[in-house]
Amino acid sequence: MKTTAEHNERIAKMSFASVYPHYVTKVEGKGRTKKELHEVIEWLTGFDSKKLQQLIKEKVTFEEFFKRAKLNPNAHLIKGTICGYRIEEIDNQLTQKARYMDKLVDELAKGRKMEKILRSND
């Protein structure tokens, strides 16, 4: 499934603060912790918990969130399908980064081992 310009724009303008509580609810509902969620987000973006809270307070968009992020050099190892999109085939970089995050949160919620989520053995 190919992303549309409208879809990419919607993700770019969405605030990270509006999505973050859904991430927390998803992982905690499956027995994982906020601390683990933060570990996954930090692995992908370089943002520690303090910086995350600051970005949430600022209500930054995903566009600004990923502009400030230092993406993990192994992020390209995140593959598979999320929300009907094959991550490695998404041509819009920002949308791809947002789907990287969705995929990591999904894997955490599904009980995948942290070392697998963080692509340390791949």
C-alpha positions as CSV (number, residue, x, y, z in Angstrom):
1,M,0.0,0.0,0.0
2,K,1.4,3.4,-1.0
3,T,1.1,6.4,1.2
4,T,-0.6,9.5,-0.2
5,A,0.5,13.1,0.1
6,E,-2.5,13.7,2.4
7,H,-1.5,10.8,4.6
8,N,2.1,12.0,4.9
9,E,0.9,15.5,5.7
10,R,-1.5,14.3,8.4
11,I,1.4,12.4,10.1
12,A,3.7,15.4,9.8
13,K,1.2,17.7,11.4
14,M,0.1,15.3,14.2
15,S,1.4,16.2,17.6
16,F,3.5,13.6,19.3
17,A,1.8,14.5,22.6
18,S,-1.6,13.4,21.1
19,V,-0.2,9.9,20.2
20,Y,2.0,9.3,23.2
21,P,-0.8,8.4,25.7
22,H,-2.0,5.8,23.2
23,Y,1.4,4.2,23.1
24,V,1.4,4.1,27.0
25,T,-2.1,2.6,27.1
26,K,-1.2,0.0,24.5
27,V,2.0,-1.3,26.2
28,E,0.6,-1.1,29.7
29,G,-2.5,-2.9,28.7
30,K,-0.3,-5.8,27.5
31,G,1.7,-5.9,30.7
32,R,4.7,-3.8,29.6
33,T,5.9,-0.7,31.4
34,K,6.2,3.0,30.5
35,K,9.9,2.6,31.4
36,E,10.2,-0.1,28.6
37,L,8.3,2.2,26.2
38,H,10.8,5.0,27.0
39,E,13.7,2.6,26.4
40,V,12.3,1.8,22.9
41,I,11.7,5.4,22.0
42,E,15.2,6.4,23.3
43,W,16.7,3.6,21.2
44,L,15.0,4.9,18.0
45,T,15.3,8.7,18.6
46,G,18.0,9.3,21.2
47,F,15.5,11.1,23.4
48,D,15.7,10.3,27.1
49,S,12.6,10.4,29.4
50,K,13.3,14.0,30.4
51,K,13.6,15.2,26.8
52,L,10.5,13.2,25.9
53,Q,8.5,15.0,28.5
54,Q,9.8,18.4,27.2
55,L,8.7,17.5,23.7
56,I,5.3,16.4,24.9
57,K,4.9,19.7,26.9
58,E,5.9,21.7,23.8
59,K,3.3,19.7,21.8
60,V,5.7,19.2,18.9
61,T,4.5,17.7,15.6
62,F,5.9,14.4,14.4
63,E,7.7,16.5,11.8
64,E,9.5,18.5,14.5
65,F,9.9,15.5,16.7
66,F,11.9,13.5,14.1
67,K,13.7,16.6,12.9
68,R,15.2,16.9,16.4
69,A,15.8,13.1,16.8
70,K,19.1,11.4,16.2
71,L,17.7,8.2,14.5
72,N,19.4,5.0,15.5
73,P,21.7,3.8,12.7
74,N,20.0,0.3,13.0
75,A,16.5,1.8,12.4
76,H,16.6,0.4,8.9
77,L,16.5,-3.1,10.4
78,I,12.9,-2.4,11.4
79,K,10.8,-4.2,8.8
80,G,7.4,-5.7,8.4
81,T,3.9,-4.4,8.1
82,I,2.2,-1.8,10.3
83,C,-1.2,-0.2,9.7
84,G,-1.3,-1.9,6.3
85,Y,2.0,-0.5,5.1
86,R,5.2,-2.4,4.5
87,I,7.7,-0.2,6.4
88,E,10.7,-0.8,4.1
89,E,8.6,0.3,1.1
90,I,7.4,3.7,2.5
91,D,9.0,6.4,0.4
92,N,8.3,9.4,2.6
93,Q,11.1,9.5,5.2
94,L,9.0,11.1,7.9
95,T,6.1,8.7,7.5
96,Q,8.6,5.8,7.6
97,K,10.1,7.1,10.8
98,A,6.7,7.4,12.4
99,R,5.9,3.8,11.3
100,Y,9.2,2.7,12.8
101,M,8.0,4.0,16.1
102,D,4.5,2.4,15.7
103,K,6.2,-1.0,14.9
104,L,8.5,-0.8,17.9
105,V,5.5,0.0,20.2
106,D,3.6,-2.8,18.6
107,E,6.4,-5.3,19.1
108,L,6.7,-4.2,22.8
109,A,3.0,-4.7,23.3
110,K,3.1,-8.1,21.7
111,G,5.7,-9.3,24.3
112,R,8.7,-9.4,22.0
113,K,12.0,-9.6,23.9
114,M,13.7,-6.2,24.4
115,E,16.9,-7.3,22.7
116,K,14.9,-8.3,19.6
117,I,13.0,-5.0,19.6
118,L,16.2,-3.0,19.9
119,R,17.7,-5.0,17.0
120,S,20.8,-5.9,19.0
121,N,21.2,-9.4,17.6
122,D,20.2,-8.7,14.0
